[in-house]
């Protein structure tokens, strides 16, 4: 398939006005998970159009607060969000900082240069049922990759390849891994979860794989 992904609203709380990811902080205790923060912080990466400056920050109901002075990179911001010692100060900065109007920014992919983008296919029954390539769910989900250059921000154009005029869309749930993890198990996997974002995956359904 030839696909590009378009980031859309990180959550319904963003009111469809921009892309980003909603943080989700949980800790494992004896196989059970305890939510440490009940309201997720909505984070995004944008370009300020009047100055052409890129920054990352917290999306609020009336704008976006630049949090880039607090840390050098989004990965560091993720660590601050998940650390109980630094989370309150970061939340206060997001709550009290000056707002930049959303109509002054251009939305970029929330994580501009992710190290890995792993995608899971044929992982729910309705998708398997509509497929003309498989008749039964596979024993294991199909795993494939994406590249950062194939991601665009909310409201940006998707470039359709010339191989087909059939451009289909697929709504996807993106999971941001916020901590280094290895050999994760069902009981501790959510402890590495950094947040959620929404994807729109553009697909050419009539273009066979090589």
Secondary structure, DSSP 4 states (H G I P E B T S, - for coil): ---EEEE-BSSGGGTTS-B-EEE--EEEETTEEEES-SS--EEEEEEETTTTEEEEEEEETTEEEE-GGG-SSHHHHHHHHH-HHHHHHHHHHHHHSPEEPGGGEEE--SSTT-S--EEEES-SHHHHHH-SS-SS--SS-EEEE--GGGEE-TTPPP---TT-S--EEEEEEEEEE-S--SS--TTTGGGGEEEEEEEEEEE-TTS---
